[in-house]
Amino acid sequence: MRIVLYIWRQPHRDAPGRMVRYEVAKVNPDMSFLEMLDVLNEELMNRGEDPVAFDHDCREGICGSCGFMINGVAHGPLPGTTVCQLHMRHFRDGDVLYLEPWRARAFPVIKDLVVDRSAFDRIIAAGGYISVNTGSAPDGNAILIPKEIAERAMDAAACIGCGACVAACPNASASLFVGAKIAHLGLLPQGQPERYRRALNMVAQMTQEGFGSCTNIGACEAVCPKNIKLEVIARMNRDFLVASWRARREARVEGFG
């Protein structure tokens, strides 16, 4: 196979970027998309040129490190798939592909296809955890959880924080990511003590990071490689409203006291 690539090249955050044309010949259909880029980078380095920078780590669709736009679609044309698990057999000989980094103010470009996603880390630090000291690990059956609740929590916990939802959203909203993190803890008994404070703090941090608001377009769900459902956003909004009401009520009580 022969693939033509137009790749966004940007030396660093403050430099202007541009699309550069490359051609990769003899592409094996069994290669993953990232392996195809590895071949391109080997050719570039052999010619003394700067290789294309892109994020990757496990290359097993688990870590969430990889990700960029392929012909305007986050992670490419195959639903429920990360870039590292997208194989070249899903393209045709002579295809022209445009590769761009995630586009969001909260995800500034570091170099080429690499963006700074540390905003997600700060959102997690704001409340995406359970701070109960349990000592050694409790027995798995110590707290009984209904099967339906356990499955919904595990579905939300599947989020790998890749950022595709932000890149696909016309508002650059992180609501699917934040909703998934709030839902998977808030559904479980262990997450109940901090449930509403968690929602209040994480949504506040999301806003502070510069992400946009959700307008229920659904593009985030469509490109999510782990098929996270929009229902997690509804749960986030519900918990946030309850938390806001509680905070105002407590403020009024303290004011009268």
Buried (B, 14 or more C-beta within 10 A) or exposed (E): BEBEBBBBBBEEEEEEBEEEEBEBEEBEEEBBBBBBBBBBBEBBEEEEEEBBBBBBEEBEBBBBBBBBBBBEBBBBEBEEBBBBBBBBEEBEEEBEBBBBBBBBEBBBBBBBBBBEBEBBEBBBEBBBEBEEEEEEEEEEEEEEBEEEEEEBBEBBBBBBBBBBBBBBBEBBBBBBBBBBBBBBBBBBEEBEEBBBBBBBBBBBBBEEBBBBEBEEBBBBBBBBBBEBBBBBBBBBBEBBEBBBEEEEEEEEEEEEE
